[in-house]
Each structure stands twice: as C-alpha cells, then as structure tokens.
Amino acid sequence: MSDTVDLARALTELRAKTPLVQCLTNIVVANWTANVLLAAGAAPAMVDNAAEASMFAGIAGGVLINTGTPYAETAEAMREAVRGAAKSGTPWVLDPVAFGLPFRSEIARDVLALGGPAIIRGNASEIMGLAGVEASGRGVDAGDPVEAALAAARELAGKHGCVVAVSGPVDHITDGRRTVTVANGHDWMTKVTGVGCSLGALMAAFAAVAEPLDAAVAATALLCVAADRAADGAPAPGSFAEALIDHLFLLTPDELAASARLGHA
C-alpha cells in the first residue's frame, strides 16, 4: 500500500466486480457480516457445511475462516474450504478468534497446515498465541497491546508468506517487511457484536481484487473511516451500528482516500 490513492482504487475495484465471499464464520455474527459485505459492495455467501465448502471455495472470490463458535461440522467445513481454496488459488483469510482455547486452536493450526492464507487477522493476543508467544487474552478479548504483537505478526507473515493484520486502537498490518498503520476508528466498534469479525470478511472481499497487503489495509480503512462517520451524530452504540452499515454503503472511494489516516511502523 503506497498511499491513499491505492485505497480509492481498491474500493472502486471492489464495487465494480462485486466479489463473492464465502464466509465460514461464527453464529453470533453471520447476519451482521453479510450486511457489512453487502453495504461495502461485495456479495456474501454463508456456505459453511462440509458437503459444499470445497466446491464453493473454488468459485468464490475470497474465503473467510473464522473460529468464533466452532462445531465439529463447521470445523470440517473449514478444512474443506481451505482445501478447495488451495486447489483453485482462491485467497482466504484466517481469523483465529479466541486462539488459545484448545479446539479452535487445533482448527487454526489445521487450516494453516492445509494451505497458506492471504491474510491472518486478529487481536494482539490471538496473533501472539498463533505465533507460539505467551499471551494474556481473555476469550475473544485481547489482554496485550498491539505493539507487543508486532514481532509475532512479522514472524507469522514470513512463515506463512502472508499478510498479518493486528487490530487495536491503531491497526498494524504487515507482510513481514512493510508495516502499515491505520489510525481511524471509534471506541464503539468494540460495543457492537461482530464488527471485528466482519473486518476479516471485508479483507477476504478486497483480497479478491487486490494484493493481500493492499486488501488488508483497504478493508481496515473502509471499516474504520465508516465508523468515524457513523459515530459523528450517533448518541449510543445501537444507532452507531445502523449508521455504520449506512456509511459503508455511502462512503465513496475519494472520500475514503481523503479520510484515511495511514502511517508506517
């Protein structure tokens, strides 16, 4: 991601091509995630059964693997989806929600062994845990600052040949060599269930039309700039959630480029 002009280009491409995004995600956020994708300009497909997952990954533009509420059936579907994505060259995103709990940690390791993701996205504790570094997360909540996860993020990026995005007050996104920061966003993003998980889906959508680093930065900037605008005038998190969907839809590529606060670390 060289500059904000690339943000505008990525969003323009997303809306022109309307990529199909296969979401194997958690039951808490499925509806929200689908609405976020639709508002941004992508097409959601919540195909998370083992019978169809591999085939569908072959026709999707991007695939999301989110371990938020895993069951035996969906865990096998995740493995099948990654097999299908690897076979067809479909970019996929891993969101290792609450990594450290044994079952979901096993799933995350399994899918990583089956094929390299385009992007890994998580909070600082999840990224540290996935890299084998001691972390202090509590379930889905991070107990570590973003800065503590940067070395682990770069290590993961190099090991898997992917981009790693660490979410926090300032998001850090690295391919192991370059690190881009996104300083937009609002505290209420943590008060609406599914905002973080939907970011992984947006990354899968952008990965269908852009290189992984550009995709992860564009997705993060789009969600966070829309959140800035949604919070301006919303009195509380409920109305903020509705406004966030609206601003994802209304935000233009030029407005995204003008409003995104990108940096380098």
Backbone bond lengths (Angstrom), bond angles and torsions (degrees), N, CA, C in turn:
res aa  C-N    CA-C-N  psi(-1)  N-CA   C-N-CA  omega(-1)  CA-C   N-CA-C  phi
1 M - - - 1.469 - - 1.515 107.64 -
2 S 1.302 117.83 105.71 1.460 121.18 -175.46 1.530 112.20 -82.21
3 D 1.322 117.14 -43.07 1.455 119.77 -179.54 1.525 108.87 -161.08
4 T 1.334 115.88 -177.96 1.457 120.23 -175.20 1.530 112.90 -68.46
5 V 1.318 117.16 -17.22 1.470 119.08 175.48 1.525 110.16 -59.79
6 D 1.343 116.32 -35.78 1.460 120.02 178.67 1.525 112.02 -64.96
7 L 1.335 116.82 -29.78 1.465 120.08 176.25 1.519 110.30 -62.66
8 A 1.318 115.64 -48.03 1.462 120.05 -179.89 1.520 110.76 -60.74
9 R 1.327 116.15 -41.83 1.462 120.12 -179.40 1.531 110.41 -63.78
10 A 1.326 117.43 -42.72 1.462 121.01 -178.22 1.529 111.36 -64.98
11 L 1.329 116.97 -43.18 1.462 119.56 179.77 1.525 111.17 -67.96
12 T 1.313 117.05 -37.23 1.465 120.45 176.13 1.528 110.46 -61.11
13 E 1.319 117.04 -44.29 1.467 121.64 178.91 1.522 111.27 -64.23
14 L 1.333 116.08 -42.50 1.464 119.80 179.93 1.524 110.84 -57.82
15 R 1.325 115.96 -47.48 1.467 119.38 -175.99 1.519 112.15 -74.44
16 A 1.312 117.33 -25.12 1.464 119.83 177.49 1.524 111.56 -75.14
17 K 1.340 116.20 -34.74 1.464 120.15 -173.07 1.529 114.07 -101.73
18 T 1.333 117.88 -15.81 1.470 123.03 178.70 1.531 111.33 42.81
19 P 1.323 118.49 64.24 1.464 119.99 -175.54 1.522 112.91 -64.02
20 L 1.323 114.82 144.80 1.461 122.68 176.55 1.524 108.41 -82.71
21 V 1.310 116.78 124.16 1.463 121.63 -176.34 1.528 109.52 -116.48
22 Q 1.323 115.70 115.39 1.461 121.18 176.68 1.525 108.50 -82.86
23 C 1.318 116.46 121.92 1.461 121.44 -176.91 1.521 110.64 -112.59
24 L 1.303 116.23 113.16 1.464 121.93 168.88 1.519 104.58 -105.42
25 T 1.321 114.60 92.79 1.459 120.16 -168.57 1.513 110.06 -132.59
26 N 1.312 115.82 -175.62 1.465 118.11 -172.44 1.528 111.82 -88.78
27 I 1.319 114.54 156.68 1.461 120.57 -172.42 1.524 112.46 -66.36
28 V 1.322 117.34 -23.13 1.459 120.64 -177.53 1.526 110.93 -70.34
29 V 1.326 117.23 -30.81 1.466 120.58 -167.77 1.520 114.29 -117.55
30 A 1.319 119.18 3.33 1.464 120.20 -171.89 1.528 112.33 -59.16
31 N 1.311 118.12 -48.36 1.464 120.53 -178.20 1.524 110.94 -64.87
32 W 1.325 116.43 -44.29 1.461 120.52 178.92 1.531 110.54 -60.63
33 T 1.319 116.57 -45.45 1.458 120.90 -179.12 1.523 111.26 -60.27
34 A 1.321 116.86 -43.43 1.459 120.34 178.66 1.518 110.78 -61.21
35 N 1.319 117.90 -41.53 1.465 121.03 -179.87 1.531 111.79 -68.52
36 V 1.321 117.50 -36.93 1.462 120.64 176.12 1.526 110.37 -61.84
37 L 1.318 116.81 -45.35 1.466 120.09 179.50 1.519 111.30 -62.72
38 L 1.312 117.09 -44.71 1.460 120.40 179.00 1.527 111.47 -61.19
39 A 1.330 116.68 -44.17 1.462 120.31 -178.69 1.527 111.23 -64.32
40 A 1.324 116.71 -36.46 1.462 120.26 -178.34 1.520 112.01 -73.37
41 G 1.338 116.66 -28.45 1.455 119.82 179.80 1.508 114.88 123.84
42 A 1.337 117.39 6.69 1.460 121.79 178.65 1.522 110.04 -101.60
43 A 1.337 115.81 177.11 1.463 121.55 -178.88 1.528 109.06 -120.76
44 P 1.339 118.41 113.70 1.457 120.55 -178.15 1.521 112.53 -82.20
45 A 1.325 115.53 147.51 1.463 122.62 172.96 1.516 107.24 -139.59
46 M 1.322 116.89 108.65 1.466 121.04 -174.34 1.540 109.40 -89.74
47 V 1.322 115.36 63.40 1.466 122.61 -175.87 1.517 107.38 -95.64
48 D 1.344 116.78 102.01 1.460 120.27 -172.87 1.524 113.34 -130.71
49 N 1.350 116.00 28.71 1.467 118.71 175.52 1.523 109.03 -108.09
50 A 1.333 114.88 149.45 1.461 120.54 -173.00 1.519 112.79 -66.31
51 A 1.329 118.13 -25.53 1.462 120.87 -177.86 1.520 112.35 -69.60
52 E 1.332 117.21 -31.20 1.460 121.32 -174.86 1.522 114.51 -111.81
53 A 1.320 117.48 -12.76 1.462 120.57 -167.11 1.518 113.08 -61.56
54 S 1.315 118.21 -45.23 1.464 120.72 -177.84 1.523 111.48 -65.64
55 M 1.320 116.03 -47.41 1.463 120.47 179.66 1.518 110.64 -59.59
56 F 1.328 116.64 -44.22 1.460 119.74 -175.80 1.516 111.38 -68.38
57 A 1.332 117.17 -35.20 1.464 119.60 178.04 1.518 111.23 -61.16
58 G 1.319 116.25 -27.32 1.448 120.60 178.97 1.512 114.50 -72.11
59 I 1.323 116.97 -21.67 1.465 119.80 -179.59 1.528 112.47 -108.00
60 A 1.328 117.35 -10.54 1.464 121.03 -179.86 1.521 110.50 -76.32
61 G 1.332 115.59 157.09 1.457 119.92 173.77 1.512 112.04 -80.58
62 G 1.336 116.09 -29.79 1.459 122.32 178.53 1.511 109.40 -156.36
63 V 1.327 116.14 158.27 1.465 122.32 -177.34 1.527 108.92 -130.39
64 L 1.329 115.71 136.83 1.466 121.65 173.67 1.522 109.44 -110.14
65 I 1.343 116.06 130.20 1.463 122.85 171.13 1.519 106.95 -113.98
66 N 1.331 117.06 111.40 1.459 123.46 -177.50 1.527 108.21 -123.38
67 T 1.330 117.14 122.19 1.469 121.62 -172.31 1.528 113.35 -95.29
68 G 1.321 116.84 30.39 1.455 120.17 -172.96 1.513 116.58 -65.52
69 T 1.340 118.04 -42.48 1.475 120.83 178.31 1.522 108.50 -137.00
70 P 1.323 117.98 71.98 1.462 119.96 -172.32 1.525 113.26 -75.33
71 Y 1.322 115.24 141.85 1.457 124.32 170.14 1.527 107.13 -124.13
72 A 1.307 116.61 164.85 1.462 119.59 -177.97 1.529 111.12 -57.75
73 E 1.334 117.16 -41.89 1.468 121.12 -178.97 1.525 111.46 -65.72
74 T 1.328 116.47 -46.57 1.465 118.21 -178.73 1.523 111.39 -71.31
75 A 1.323 117.44 -31.27 1.463 119.48 176.69 1.520 110.43 -62.10
76 E 1.323 117.21 -43.16 1.461 119.97 177.54 1.525 110.74 -67.49
77 A 1.333 117.32 -36.09 1.461 120.54 176.43 1.527 110.63 -62.97
78 M 1.313 117.25 -37.25 1.463 120.55 177.60 1.520 110.68 -63.06
79 R 1.307 116.74 -43.73 1.467 119.76 177.80 1.526 110.16 -62.49
80 E 1.321 116.48 -43.00 1.466 119.95 179.71 1.528 111.53 -64.95
81 A 1.312 116.51 -39.46 1.464 119.78 179.51 1.521 111.01 -63.47
82 V 1.328 117.11 -41.24 1.464 120.01 179.45 1.526 110.13 -68.44
83 R 1.330 118.00 -37.27 1.467 119.52 174.52 1.527 110.73 -59.80
84 G 1.336 115.52 -45.21 1.457 119.85 179.12 1.517 112.61 -64.98
85 A 1.340 116.38 -40.16 1.459 120.49 178.96 1.525 110.96 -65.63
86 A 1.330 116.31 -41.59 1.464 119.91 179.49 1.527 111.03 -63.77
87 K 1.312 116.05 -39.56 1.468 120.48 -179.28 1.522 111.96 -67.11
88 S 1.319 116.61 -38.07 1.467 120.84 -174.90 1.522 113.46 -95.76
89 G 1.328 117.26 -9.79 1.458 119.98 -177.06 1.515 113.84 79.69
90 T 1.318 117.79 19.55 1.463 121.66 178.52 1.527 110.01 -76.01
91 P 1.333 118.82 127.58 1.465 119.51 178.23 1.524 110.92 -67.41
92 W 1.331 115.69 139.11 1.464 118.89 179.08 1.520 110.18 -133.21
93 V 1.319 113.93 156.03 1.464 122.78 -175.39 1.522 108.75 -120.32
94 L 1.319 116.14 133.23 1.464 121.44 174.34 1.519 109.47 -105.12
95 D 1.334 116.00 125.60 1.460 123.16 172.35 1.525 106.71 -116.94
96 P 1.348 118.71 95.30 1.467 121.99 -173.52 1.528 112.12 -82.06
97 V 1.313 116.03 69.34 1.463 121.90 -173.12 1.530 110.54 -59.54
98 A 1.329 116.02 128.83 1.468 123.48 178.87 1.517 111.99 56.47
99 F 1.335 115.89 38.83 1.459 119.23 175.75 1.533 108.79 -56.21
100 G 1.311 115.37 139.66 1.463 121.74 -174.32 1.512 110.69 120.79
101 L 1.340 117.15 -31.14 1.461 120.34 169.68 1.529 107.39 -73.14
102 P 1.327 118.12 132.01 1.471 120.87 -165.47 1.524 115.77 -55.84
103 F 1.333 119.03 -46.82 1.458 120.65 -174.16 1.522 111.31 -65.88
104 R 1.325 116.55 -48.45 1.467 118.38 -177.62 1.535 111.24 -71.43
105 S 1.331 116.98 -29.03 1.463 119.08 174.75 1.522 110.67 -64.94
106 E 1.318 116.45 -39.73 1.459 120.79 176.76 1.525 111.25 -61.71
107 I 1.336 116.52 -42.18 1.467 120.09 179.10 1.522 110.29 -62.21
108 A 1.329 117.09 -46.46 1.462 120.52 -178.81 1.522 110.84 -60.01
109 R 1.321 116.79 -43.47 1.470 119.47 179.31 1.523 110.98 -66.81
110 D 1.322 116.86 -38.03 1.467 120.70 179.46 1.524 111.35 -60.84
111 V 1.335 116.81 -48.77 1.470 118.34 -175.95 1.524 111.03 -69.47
112 L 1.320 117.51 -33.05 1.459 119.67 176.79 1.525 111.03 -65.22
113 A 1.326 116.51 -32.21 1.463 120.04 179.00 1.526 111.90 -74.15
114 L 1.330 117.25 -20.78 1.471 121.59 -176.79 1.522 113.04 -85.48
115 G 1.310 117.87 -23.92 1.464 120.12 -177.75 1.511 110.40 178.36
116 G 1.318 116.11 149.35 1.449 120.08 -177.68 1.517 112.62 -76.96
117 P 1.323 118.39 129.42 1.464 120.54 176.88 1.515 111.00 -76.14
118 A 1.312 115.88 159.68 1.468 120.25 170.76 1.518 110.06 -75.78
119 I 1.339 115.27 -37.67 1.470 121.18 -174.38 1.522 108.75 -144.76
120 I 1.323 116.19 139.29 1.466 123.13 165.74 1.520 106.14 -112.77
121 R 1.335 115.90 130.35 1.459 119.88 -176.66 1.526 109.63 -130.87
122 G 1.331 117.04 130.49 1.458 119.52 178.43 1.509 111.02 -168.36
123 N 1.339 115.76 178.73 1.456 118.91 173.18 1.527 108.87 -82.13
124 A 1.311 116.70 175.37 1.454 120.54 -173.20 1.528 112.45 -59.54
125 S 1.320 117.42 -43.75 1.461 120.43 -177.92 1.522 111.76 -66.82
126 E 1.332 116.95 -38.25 1.472 120.52 178.13 1.523 111.16 -64.83
127 I 1.317 116.77 -42.69 1.468 120.84 -179.61 1.522 110.33 -66.81
128 M 1.306 117.17 -42.13 1.456 120.52 178.21 1.527 111.15 -63.46
129 G 1.323 116.63 -44.49 1.459 119.93 179.17 1.507 112.42 -62.45
130 L 1.327 116.91 -41.77 1.457 121.03 -179.78 1.524 110.77 -64.05
131 A 1.322 116.80 -30.81 1.461 121.39 178.83 1.526 112.50 -83.81
132 G 1.332 117.25 -2.60 1.456 120.29 179.66 1.509 114.40 85.66
133 V 1.330 116.12 16.89 1.460 121.72 178.93 1.523 108.89 -98.91
134 E 1.316 117.05 137.92 1.469 120.18 179.26 1.518 110.24 -60.30
135 A 1.327 115.58 129.92 1.463 121.19 -177.50 1.520 109.31 -132.12
136 S 1.335 115.98 166.67 1.466 120.00 -175.53 1.521 111.62 -124.22
137 G 1.317 117.29 39.32 1.456 120.62 177.82 1.510 111.86 -70.25
138 R 1.324 115.30 157.31 1.466 121.60 176.54 1.511 107.80 -125.32
139 G 1.345 115.32 95.44 1.451 118.87 -176.17 1.514 110.17 63.64
140 V 1.348 115.70 -123.79 1.465 119.67 -179.38 1.522 112.72 -84.62
141 D 1.332 117.95 -4.41 1.466 121.23 -176.42 1.522 110.97 -96.20
142 A 1.318 115.87 137.41 1.457 120.82 177.44 1.520 110.03 -76.24
143 G 1.340 115.42 140.08 1.454 120.47 172.81 1.508 112.13 -111.03
144 D 1.321 115.63 4.88 1.465 121.66 -176.97 1.525 109.84 -123.70
145 P 1.329 117.66 147.25 1.469 120.01 176.94 1.523 111.11 -73.55
146 V 1.307 115.81 156.42 1.465 121.01 -179.96 1.523 111.25 -55.55
147 E 1.326 116.40 -42.00 1.461 120.31 -175.97 1.529 111.84 -60.45
148 A 1.340 116.86 -30.71 1.466 120.12 -179.71 1.518 112.38 -69.32
149 A 1.341 116.56 -19.68 1.462 120.96 -175.66 1.518 113.47 -96.81
150 L 1.326 118.46 -2.71 1.461 119.47 -171.90 1.522 112.84 -65.58
151 A 1.324 117.61 -41.38 1.462 119.53 178.81 1.525 110.19 -64.07
152 A 1.323 116.97 -41.43 1.461 121.07 178.17 1.524 110.78 -64.64
153 A 1.330 116.37 -39.14 1.464 120.12 179.47 1.524 110.96 -63.47
154 R 1.311 116.64 -43.79 1.462 119.68 179.23 1.526 110.94 -65.98
155 E 1.321 116.53 -37.65 1.471 120.15 177.58 1.526 110.95 -63.40
156 L 1.326 116.70 -45.81 1.468 120.55 178.47 1.523 111.11 -62.05
157 A 1.317 116.57 -41.90 1.465 120.63 -179.45 1.520 110.27 -60.75
158 G 1.324 116.81 -43.79 1.452 120.00 179.37 1.515 112.64 -68.73
159 K 1.322 116.82 -39.80 1.452 121.10 -177.85 1.519 112.23 -65.32
160 H 1.329 116.72 -41.28 1.458 121.09 -174.23 1.523 113.32 -103.63
161 G 1.327 117.75 0.37 1.455 120.46 179.55 1.511 112.69 61.38
162 C 1.324 116.54 43.17 1.466 121.28 -173.71 1.522 110.06 -136.62
163 V 1.308 115.03 -177.19 1.461 123.02 172.46 1.516 108.51 -101.01
164 V 1.320 116.52 141.60 1.461 121.50 177.38 1.522 108.56 -121.25
165 A 1.322 115.77 125.97 1.466 122.08 -179.08 1.524 108.84 -112.39
166 V 1.321 116.21 123.33 1.465 122.32 179.40 1.518 108.07 -107.68
167 S 1.319 116.05 115.69 1.463 120.77 -176.95 1.518 110.79 -86.74
168 G 1.324 115.85 144.37 1.452 121.91 178.09 1.512 109.59 179.58
169 P 1.340 118.27 -166.86 1.465 120.25 178.37 1.529 112.24 -53.82
170 V 1.331 116.76 -38.49 1.461 122.89 167.13 1.518 106.66 -122.93
171 D 1.314 116.55 119.29 1.463 120.69 -178.04 1.521 109.93 -76.14
172 H 1.340 115.76 139.73 1.462 122.24 177.20 1.521 108.39 -120.04
173 I 1.321 116.38 129.40 1.465 122.09 -174.69 1.518 108.00 -129.72
174 T 1.340 117.28 123.36 1.454 120.45 -173.62 1.519 112.17 -134.08
175 D 1.331 115.16 148.18 1.460 120.48 170.37 1.526 110.72 -105.96
176 G 1.324 116.02 13.52 1.447 122.33 -179.02 1.510 113.13 97.94
177 R 1.322 116.43 -23.38 1.471 121.91 178.30 1.530 110.64 -115.03
178 R 1.313 116.34 -48.88 1.460 122.09 179.32 1.521 109.38 -105.08
179 T 1.318 116.02 144.05 1.460 121.11 175.82 1.516 109.19 -129.44
180 V 1.324 116.30 122.21 1.461 122.63 179.35 1.523 108.62 -108.63
181 T 1.315 116.31 138.38 1.463 120.60 176.90 1.520 109.99 -110.46
182 V 1.335 115.14 149.12 1.466 122.80 175.36 1.527 106.88 -126.09
183 A 1.323 116.51 116.32 1.463 121.25 -172.47 1.523 113.26 -101.73
184 N 1.313 117.74 9.03 1.468 120.44 175.54 1.534 109.90 -81.30
185 G 1.334 115.16 173.37 1.459 120.51 176.30 1.513 111.86 121.31
186 H 1.336 115.27 168.41 1.470 121.11 -175.91 1.520 109.09 -139.89
187 D 1.337 115.97 150.31 1.466 121.05 -178.81 1.526 112.54 -57.53
188 W 1.329 117.86 -29.50 1.464 119.91 -177.50 1.530 112.85 -68.45
189 M 1.314 117.42 -12.08 1.463 119.14 174.55 1.530 110.84 -60.37
190 T 1.328 116.87 -26.15 1.472 120.89 178.57 1.530 111.88 -87.17
191 K 1.317 117.67 -2.34 1.462 121.86 -178.76 1.524 112.62 -104.01
192 V 1.325 117.33 2.78 1.461 122.41 179.01 1.524 108.05 -121.26
193 T 1.319 116.42 119.79 1.451 120.38 -178.32 1.520 111.26 -60.78
194 G 1.324 115.92 126.39 1.450 120.32 171.75 1.512 115.90 101.64
195 V 1.335 118.61 -4.92 1.465 118.69 -178.77 1.524 110.57 -63.44
196 G 1.322 117.33 -47.45 1.458 119.87 178.71 1.509 112.69 -63.16
197 C 1.318 116.46 -43.14 1.465 119.86 179.69 1.528 111.71 -64.35
198 S 1.322 116.48 -35.41 1.462 118.89 178.74 1.519 111.73 -67.61
199 L 1.330 117.18 -23.98 1.457 119.90 177.25 1.521 110.85 -63.68
200 G 1.325 117.21 -38.65 1.458 119.49 175.69 1.512 112.10 -60.76
201 A 1.322 117.06 -39.46 1.468 120.60 177.84 1.520 111.25 -66.36
202 L 1.335 116.95 -40.82 1.468 119.62 177.01 1.531 110.91 -62.50
203 M 1.323 116.85 -37.54 1.458 119.55 177.18 1.523 111.14 -63.23
204 A 1.333 116.60 -39.82 1.469 119.46 176.93 1.523 110.79 -63.81
205 A 1.327 116.66 -37.40 1.463 120.22 178.13 1.521 111.07 -64.65
206 F 1.324 116.84 -48.26 1.459 119.92 -179.60 1.530 111.61 -67.99
207 A 1.336 117.61 -29.76 1.464 120.29 178.74 1.524 111.56 -65.07
208 A 1.331 116.72 -19.66 1.461 120.38 176.81 1.525 111.91 -74.38
209 V 1.351 117.33 -17.45 1.475 119.73 -174.92 1.522 113.35 -127.04
210 A 1.346 117.68 -1.22 1.462 120.40 -176.14 1.519 109.76 -148.73
211 E 1.330 116.34 162.37 1.449 121.08 175.13 1.530 109.73 -64.24
212 P 1.351 117.58 153.35 1.471 119.85 -171.60 1.523 116.01 -53.83
213 L 1.338 118.49 -43.38 1.462 118.40 -179.61 1.524 110.83 -65.63
214 D 1.305 117.09 -45.09 1.457 120.75 176.79 1.526 110.86 -61.19
215 A 1.332 116.22 -40.33 1.466 120.71 -178.59 1.520 111.24 -63.01
216 A 1.337 116.52 -46.69 1.461 120.15 -177.74 1.526 111.28 -66.42
217 V 1.331 116.71 -39.67 1.467 119.73 178.75 1.523 110.61 -68.41
218 A 1.320 117.09 -43.69 1.468 120.08 -178.94 1.523 111.49 -63.18
219 A 1.325 116.94 -43.52 1.463 120.33 179.15 1.517 111.04 -62.14
220 T 1.320 116.14 -44.76 1.463 120.30 -179.37 1.521 110.88 -64.54
221 A 1.317 116.38 -45.08 1.462 119.65 -179.52 1.519 111.58 -64.21
222 L 1.336 117.08 -42.05 1.461 119.96 -179.70 1.523 110.87 -60.39
223 L 1.339 116.84 -49.50 1.464 120.13 -178.21 1.521 111.01 -64.37
224 C 1.324 117.28 -41.81 1.462 120.42 -174.72 1.529 112.41 -75.30
225 V 1.318 117.77 -37.58 1.469 119.52 176.03 1.529 109.86 -66.70
226 A 1.335 116.79 -41.29 1.469 119.49 175.87 1.521 110.81 -61.13
227 A 1.329 117.21 -36.37 1.467 120.48 177.82 1.523 111.34 -66.53
228 D 1.322 116.79 -40.89 1.471 119.65 175.72 1.524 110.63 -55.27
229 R 1.321 115.21 -46.92 1.465 119.87 -177.26 1.525 111.55 -70.17
230 A 1.326 116.25 -37.15 1.462 119.92 -179.39 1.522 111.48 -65.38
231 A 1.330 116.42 -36.99 1.460 120.30 -178.30 1.520 112.46 -72.91
232 D 1.314 117.02 -20.50 1.462 121.22 179.52 1.520 109.05 -77.49
233 G 1.299 116.02 96.41 1.456 121.14 -179.70 1.515 114.09 109.86
234 A 1.323 117.93 -15.44 1.464 120.24 176.83 1.521 109.16 -83.33
235 P 1.326 118.91 131.40 1.462 119.86 -175.98 1.517 114.56 -80.63
236 A 1.341 117.88 -19.28 1.458 120.55 -173.54 1.537 109.15 -163.44
237 P 1.344 117.88 170.98 1.459 120.36 -174.06 1.526 116.27 -59.81
238 G 1.326 119.10 -29.69 1.458 119.68 -179.69 1.514 112.80 -64.31
239 S 1.316 116.25 -50.16 1.459 120.05 178.25 1.528 110.79 -70.89
240 F 1.330 116.28 -29.79 1.464 120.30 175.04 1.525 110.43 -59.93
241 A 1.332 117.65 -42.44 1.469 121.06 -179.15 1.524 110.91 -60.50
242 E 1.318 116.87 -45.36 1.469 120.17 178.18 1.525 110.86 -63.33
243 A 1.335 115.84 -43.54 1.460 119.80 -178.42 1.527 111.41 -66.75
244 L 1.329 117.16 -31.08 1.459 120.34 179.38 1.525 110.97 -62.36
245 I 1.323 116.90 -44.12 1.465 120.37 176.39 1.529 110.11 -60.70
246 D 1.320 116.64 -43.98 1.463 120.44 179.63 1.524 111.56 -59.99
247 H 1.324 116.50 -44.86 1.467 118.83 -175.75 1.523 111.98 -74.85
248 L 1.302 118.98 -27.66 1.464 119.88 171.26 1.529 110.21 -60.50
249 F 1.310 115.75 -37.29 1.461 121.47 179.30 1.532 111.73 -75.03
250 L 1.321 116.45 -39.54 1.466 120.70 -172.00 1.524 113.82 -84.18
251 L 1.304 117.41 -24.97 1.460 120.57 -174.49 1.529 110.95 -63.62
252 T 1.315 116.78 126.93 1.466 120.97 -179.36 1.534 109.58 -91.81
253 P 1.326 117.34 159.22 1.467 119.55 176.60 1.530 112.94 -55.38
254 D 1.324 117.83 -42.22 1.467 120.14 -179.71 1.530 111.31 -66.53
255 E 1.329 116.54 -38.46 1.465 119.77 178.07 1.522 110.70 -66.50
256 L 1.314 117.02 -37.98 1.460 120.71 177.46 1.528 110.16 -61.38
257 A 1.324 116.02 -46.89 1.452 120.22 -179.83 1.527 111.70 -62.48
258 A 1.323 116.82 -37.49 1.458 120.87 -177.31 1.530 112.37 -73.66
259 S 1.333 117.30 -28.27 1.454 120.95 -171.98 1.532 114.55 -99.92
260 A 1.319 117.12 -21.82 1.471 119.78 -176.48 1.511 110.99 -67.36
261 R 1.344 115.70 134.95 1.466 121.72 178.61 1.537 108.08 -106.74
262 L 1.311 114.85 88.58 1.457 120.70 -178.34 1.528 109.97 -94.58
263 G 1.322 114.98 150.73 1.462 120.92 175.10 1.519 109.39 -150.19
264 H 1.300 116.60 -173.87 1.469 122.30 -179.18 1.521 108.88 -134.42
265 A 1.321 115.48 145.45 1.463 120.34 -178.76 1.524 109.32 -131.50
